[in-house]
Amino acid sequence: MTSPKQAEQMLVASKTGRDTDPVAVYLAGLNPNSRRTMLAALDTIAQLGLGDETATAWNVPWSQLRFQHTQAVRSALANKYAHTTANRMLSALRGVLKAAWKLGLMTAEDYQKAASVASIQGETLPSGRALSSGELVGLLNTCETAPLDIRDAAIFSVLYGCGLRRSELVALNKADYKMEEDELVVRGKGNKHRAVPLGHAAPAIQDWLSVRGDEEGPLFWGLGNRNRGERLTDQAVYNMLRKRAKLAGVKNLSPHDFRRTFVGDLLDAGADMATVQKMAGHASPTTTSRYDRRGQKTRHQAASLLHIPYKKRTVSEE
């Protein structure tokens, strides 16, 4: 029996008119946000492989790729992109090759060899920055008592207090708020669900619901004339944050910085790595550890132990 998810995947593929195209079949198995990301990755690979900046994923005979081709793609990506970006693109490449094999367009041997390119090694610091407590207070202070202010204050409280990704925030429904358990049920990457305690974010949610009402639907929706009652988009949250940050005098702030601050502050407060990993919805503790600021603080403390007998100098005029 076909599951609802399988039916949706077949519908997406058939709507493209390419239900035997490995790109269409691969993308049909992803959620909408991942589809956009991975299609862009495949477009980039197509442009690198064909040497044509106008090429797209639909122009490439993916089933004809062999190990020497995918190894060349890996080398080109490693030279041009950070390892995390390059590995995401390689994941898209492996995905479309797997679809080609399952469609009978490649032999198992050709698929296994072509898809066996190794991931690119490297280590980077997480992007963005942590918010100070003063900056968080400043952002909340821009939210007064109008309905829009109450909604935005609740969004800030959930982004920081629950460490949600922006896509997770806008995907929340009213039914995902479990008042008795004091939790939000969050749908994360890979359609994995996790229950996140609200903690001190609960009063902000309750204030917003007193304005929003008990109607089912998106937990956070628009309040303007054109989007009233409609689910907020990722871009709408980003635009709201930029506006509030400007009012508060907070610079260089992104929605993901709340998540970075959430993880770092919990670890600083003594929460164990495994618990924080589960709360953040990280697939691996390695990802969580990248947000751990404690080692960085220890290094700074160690550096301050070294005395350098340098005396401040005034530059003389020649």
Rosetta blueprint (number, residue, H / E / L):
1 M L
2 T L
3 S L
4 P H
5 K H
6 Q H
7 A H
8 E H
9 Q H
10 M H
11 L H
12 V H
13 A H
14 S H
15 K H
16 T H
17 G L
18 R L
19 D L
20 T L
21 D L
22 P H
23 V H
24 A H
25 V H
26 Y H
27 L H
28 A H
29 G L
30 L L
31 N L
32 P H
33 N H
34 S H
35 R H
36 R H
37 T H
38 M H
39 L H
40 A H
41 A H
42 L H
43 D H
44 T H
45 I H
46 A H
47 Q H
48 L H
49 G H
50 L H
51 G L
52 D L
53 E L
54 T L
55 A L
56 T L
57 A H
58 W H
59 N H
60 V L
61 P L
62 W H
63 S H
64 Q H
65 L L
66 R L
67 F H
68 Q H
69 H H
70 T H
71 Q H
72 A H
73 V H
74 R H
75 S H
76 A H
77 L H
78 A H
79 N H
80 K H
81 Y L
82 A L
83 H H
84 T H
85 T H
86 A H
87 N H
88 R H
89 M H
90 L H
91 S H
92 A H
93 L H
94 R H
95 G H
96 V H
97 L H
98 K H
99 A H
100 A H
101 W H
102 K H
103 L L
104 G L
105 L L
106 M L
107 T L
108 A H
109 E H
110 D H
111 Y H
112 Q H
113 K H
114 A H
115 A L
116 S L
117 V L
118 A L
119 S L
120 I L
121 Q L
122 G L
123 E L
124 T L
125 L L
126 P L
127 S L
128 G L
129 R L
130 A L
131 L L
132 S L
133 S H
134 G H
135 E H
136 L H
137 V H
138 G H
139 L H
140 L H
141 N H
142 T L
143 C L
144 E L
145 T L
146 A L
147 P H
148 L H
149 D H
150 I H
151 R H
152 D H
153 A H
154 A H
155 I H
156 F H
157 S H
158 V H
159 L H
160 Y H
161 G H
162 C H
163 G L
164 L L
165 R L
166 R H
167 S H
168 E H
169 L H
170 V H
171 A H
172 L L
173 N E
174 K H
175 A H
176 D H
177 Y E
178 K E
179 M L
180 E L
181 E L
182 D L
183 E E
184 L E
185 V E
186 V E
187 R E
188 G L
189 K H
190 G H
191 N H
192 K L
193 H E
194 R E
195 A E
196 V E
197 P E
198 L L
199 G H
200 H H
201 A H
202 A H
203 P H
204 A H
205 I H
206 Q H
207 D H
208 W H
209 L H
210 S H
211 V H
212 R H
213 G L
214 D L
215 E L
216 E L
217 G L
218 P E
219 L L
220 F L
221 W E
222 G E
223 L L
224 G L
225 N L
226 R L
227 N L
228 R E
229 G L
230 E L
231 R E
232 L L
233 T L
234 D H
235 Q H
236 A H
237 V H
238 Y H
239 N H
240 M H
241 L H
242 R H
243 K H
244 R H
245 A H
246 K H
247 L H
248 A H
249 G L
250 V L
251 K L
252 N L
253 L L
254 S L
255 P H
256 H H
257 D H
258 F H
259 R H
260 R H
261 T H
262 F H
263 V H
264 G H
265 D H
266 L H
267 L H
268 D H
269 A L
270 G L
271 A L
272 D L
273 M H
274 A H
275 T H
276 V H
277 Q H
278 K H
279 M H
280 A H
281 G L
282 H L
283 A L
284 S L
285 P H
286 T H
287 T H
288 T H
289 S H
290 R L
291 Y L
292 D L
293 R L
294 R H
295 G H
296 Q H
297 K H
298 T H
299 R H
300 H H
301 Q H
302 A H
303 A H
304 S L
305 L L
306 L L
307 H L
308 I L
309 P L
310 Y L
311 K L
312 K L
313 R L
314 T L
315 V L
316 S L
317 E L
318 E L
